[in-house]
Amino acid sequence: MNGRDFTNDKVTYGFYDAFVIDVSPRLISKRGGTKLTVKGFGFVNSGSTEIVSKFGSLTKGDLYCNAKTSCITQAKFVDKNTITTDSLPQVNVKYQDGTSIGENPITVEVSVYGNDFTENDIEVYYIYDPEYKKVNRNSVPRNMQVPLLIETNFFW
């Protein structure tokens, strides 16, 4: 670090600025629990309690859950380009003044160490889950490829 003192333990160290390129899916359930896959680079496995995600708003900054606590959840390191996390129920996500986010998008950011979150403004949108109505068959013969028609209601 100082150009004079060195170790000889042959351990490689790296310093990364994490960067988010994409989050999928972009449409998440209002009930929460949607598994989000965060793609990017600079992700390191800094320990299971260090890797977290934070939800925010482009127009109003940090969002809050459970009174005045930032919407930060545990995330999981998958590899150097992938982190996964779960979305929160929309009813728990509020602006700083306590009002609902309504139909506005939210941003997903990650931190692999401490409070240094990415600032890449990738947005996702809450949607109602599709409602199952009916299917055109009651049963399908085993090992047969039979087309199924599943009827649903989508809410926008």
The 8 nearest C-alpha neighbors of each residue, nearest first, counted from 0:
[[1, 2, 4, 3, 5, 6, 12, 13],
 [0, 2, 3, 4, 5, 6, 12, 7],
 [1, 3, 0, 4, 5, 6, 7, 12],
 [4, 2, 1, 5, 0, 6, 7, 8],
 [5, 3, 2, 1, 6, 0, 7, 8],
 [6, 4, 3, 7, 2, 0, 1, 8],
 [5, 7, 8, 4, 9, 10, 3, 0],
 [6, 8, 9, 5, 10, 4, 11, 12],
 [7, 9, 10, 6, 11, 5, 12, 4],
 [10, 8, 7, 11, 6, 12, 5, 13],
 [11, 9, 8, 12, 7, 6, 13, 5],
 [12, 10, 9, 13, 8, 14, 6, 7],
 [13, 11, 10, 14, 9, 15, 0, 43],
 [12, 14, 15, 11, 43, 41, 10, 16],
 [15, 13, 12, 16, 41, 43, 17, 42],
 [16, 14, 41, 17, 13, 42, 43, 40],
 [15, 17, 41, 18, 14, 117, 42, 40],
 [16, 18, 41, 42, 40, 15, 117, 19],
 [17, 19, 39, 40, 117, 41, 16, 20],
 [20, 18, 39, 21, 38, 119, 40, 17],
 [19, 21, 39, 38, 18, 22, 119, 121],
 [22, 20, 38, 19, 37, 121, 23, 39],
 [23, 21, 37, 36, 38, 24, 25, 35],
 [24, 22, 25, 36, 35, 21, 37, 26],
 [23, 25, 26, 22, 35, 27, 36, 123],
 [24, 26, 123, 23, 124, 27, 22, 122],
 [27, 25, 124, 24, 125, 123, 126, 28],
 [28, 26, 125, 33, 126, 124, 25, 29],
 [27, 29, 30, 31, 126, 125, 128, 127],
 [28, 30, 89, 125, 31, 126, 88, 127],
 [31, 29, 88, 28, 89, 32, 87, 90],
 [32, 88, 30, 87, 86, 28, 29, 33],
 [31, 33, 86, 85, 87, 34, 30, 88],
 [32, 34, 86, 85, 31, 27, 35, 28],
 [35, 33, 85, 84, 32, 86, 36, 83],
 [36, 34, 84, 83, 23, 85, 33, 24],
 [35, 37, 83, 23, 22, 82, 38, 34],
 [36, 38, 22, 82, 81, 83, 21, 35],
 [39, 37, 81, 21, 80, 20, 19, 22],
 [40, 38, 19, 20, 80, 18, 81, 37],
 [39, 41, 80, 42, 18, 17, 79, 19],
 [40, 42, 17, 15, 16, 18, 43, 79],
 [43, 41, 79, 40, 17, 80, 111, 44],
 [44, 42, 45, 79, 41, 111, 76, 78],
 [43, 45, 46, 76, 42, 111, 47, 50],
 [44, 46, 43, 49, 111, 112, 50, 47],
 [47, 45, 49, 44, 48, 50, 111, 112],
 [46, 48, 49, 50, 75, 45, 44, 76],
 [49, 47, 46, 50, 73, 51, 45, 74],
 [50, 48, 112, 46, 47, 111, 45, 51],
 [51, 49, 111, 74, 110, 48, 47, 112],
 [52, 50, 73, 74, 110, 72, 109, 49],
 [53, 51, 109, 72, 71, 108, 74, 110],
 [54, 52, 71, 108, 70, 107, 109, 72],
 [55, 53, 107, 106, 70, 62, 105, 108],
 [54, 56, 61, 62, 106, 105, 60, 53],
 [55, 57, 60, 105, 59, 58, 106, 61],
 [58, 56, 59, 60, 120, 55, 106, 105],
 [57, 59, 56, 60, 55, 61, 105, 103],
 [58, 60, 56, 57, 61, 94, 55, 62],
 [61, 59, 56, 55, 57, 58, 62, 94],
 [62, 60, 55, 56, 63, 69, 59, 54],
 [61, 63, 55, 94, 93, 69, 70, 95],
 [64, 62, 69, 70, 93, 68, 67, 92],
 [63, 65, 92, 70, 91, 68, 66, 69],
 [64, 66, 68, 67, 91, 63, 92, 69],
 [65, 67, 64, 68, 63, 97, 93, 69],
 [68, 66, 63, 65, 64, 69, 95, 97],
 [69, 67, 63, 64, 65, 66, 70, 71],
 [68, 70, 63, 71, 64, 62, 67, 61],
 [71, 69, 63, 64, 54, 53, 62, 68],
 [70, 72, 53, 52, 69, 51, 54, 73],
 [73, 71, 52, 51, 74, 53, 70, 84],
 [72, 74, 51, 52, 50, 84, 75, 71],
 [75, 73, 84, 51, 50, 83, 52, 72],
 [74, 76, 83, 82, 77, 84, 50, 47],
 [75, 77, 82, 44, 78, 81, 83, 74],
 [78, 76, 81, 82, 75, 83, 79, 80],
 [77, 79, 81, 80, 76, 82, 42, 43],
 [78, 80, 42, 43, 81, 40, 41, 77],
 [79, 81, 40, 39, 78, 38, 42, 82],
 [82, 80, 38, 78, 77, 37, 79, 39],
 [81, 83, 76, 37, 77, 75, 36, 38],
 [84, 82, 36, 75, 35, 74, 37, 76],
 [83, 85, 74, 35, 34, 75, 73, 86],
 [86, 84, 34, 32, 33, 35, 87, 83],
 [85, 87, 31, 32, 33, 34, 84, 88],
 [86, 88, 31, 32, 89, 85, 91, 92],
 [31, 89, 87, 30, 90, 91, 29, 86],
 [90, 88, 29, 92, 91, 87, 30, 31],
 [89, 91, 88, 92, 99, 29, 93, 30],
 [92, 90, 64, 89, 88, 93, 65, 87],
 [91, 93, 64, 89, 90, 63, 62, 100],
 [94, 92, 99, 63, 97, 98, 62, 100],
 [93, 95, 62, 97, 96, 98, 63, 100],
 [94, 96, 97, 63, 62, 93, 61, 67],
 [95, 97, 94, 98, 93, 99, 63, 67],
 [98, 96, 94, 93, 95, 99, 66, 63],
 [99, 97, 94, 93, 96, 100, 95, 101],
 [98, 100, 93, 101, 94, 97, 92, 90],
 [99, 101, 93, 103, 94, 102, 98, 92],
 [102, 100, 99, 103, 89, 98, 104, 125],
 [101, 103, 100, 104, 125, 124, 126, 99],
 [104, 102, 101, 100, 105, 124, 125, 56],
 [105, 103, 124, 123, 122, 102, 106, 125],
 [106, 104, 56, 122, 55, 123, 54, 124],
 [105, 107, 122, 55, 121, 54, 120, 56],
 [106, 108, 54, 53, 121, 122, 55, 105],
 [107, 109, 53, 117, 52, 116, 118, 54],
 [110, 108, 52, 116, 117, 51, 53, 111],
 [111, 109, 116, 51, 112, 115, 50, 52],
 [110, 112, 50, 49, 45, 43, 42, 51],
 [111, 113, 49, 110, 50, 45, 115, 114],
 [114, 112, 115, 49, 110, 111, 116, 50],
 [113, 115, 116, 112, 110, 111, 49, 51],
 [116, 114, 110, 113, 112, 117, 111, 109],
 [117, 115, 110, 109, 114, 108, 118, 53],
 [116, 118, 108, 109, 119, 18, 17, 110],
 [119, 117, 120, 116, 108, 18, 19, 109],
 [118, 120, 121, 117, 19, 18, 108, 20],
 [121, 119, 106, 118, 122, 57, 107, 108],
 [120, 122, 106, 119, 107, 21, 22, 123],
 [123, 121, 106, 105, 104, 120, 107, 124],
 [122, 124, 25, 105, 104, 26, 106, 125],
 [125, 123, 104, 26, 27, 25, 126, 105],
 [124, 126, 27, 29, 28, 26, 123, 102],
 [127, 125, 28, 29, 27, 26, 128, 124],
 [128, 126, 29, 154, 28, 129, 125, 155],
 [127, 129, 28, 126, 130, 29, 153, 154],
 [130, 128, 153, 152, 151, 127, 131, 154],
 [129, 131, 152, 151, 128, 132, 153, 154],
 [130, 132, 151, 133, 150, 129, 152, 149],
 [133, 131, 151, 150, 130, 152, 134, 149],
 [134, 132, 150, 149, 131, 135, 151, 148],
 [133, 135, 149, 148, 136, 150, 147, 132],
 [134, 136, 148, 147, 149, 133, 137, 150],
 [137, 135, 138, 134, 147, 139, 148, 133],
 [136, 138, 135, 139, 134, 133, 147, 140],
 [139, 137, 136, 140, 141, 135, 134, 145],
 [138, 140, 141, 145, 136, 137, 143, 144],
 [141, 139, 143, 142, 138, 145, 144, 137],
 [140, 142, 143, 139, 144, 138, 145, 137],
 [143, 141, 140, 144, 139, 145, 138, 146],
 [144, 142, 141, 140, 145, 139, 146, 138],
 [143, 145, 146, 142, 139, 140, 141, 147],
 [144, 146, 143, 147, 139, 140, 142, 136],
 [147, 145, 144, 148, 135, 136, 139, 143],
 [148, 146, 149, 135, 145, 134, 136, 139],
 [147, 149, 135, 134, 150, 146, 136, 133],
 [150, 148, 134, 133, 147, 151, 135, 132],
 [149, 151, 133, 132, 134, 148, 131, 152],
 [152, 150, 131, 132, 130, 129, 153, 149],
 [153, 151, 130, 129, 154, 131, 132, 150],
 [152, 154, 129, 151, 130, 155, 128, 127],
 [155, 153, 127, 152, 129, 126, 128, 130],
 [154, 153, 126, 127, 129, 128, 102, 125]]
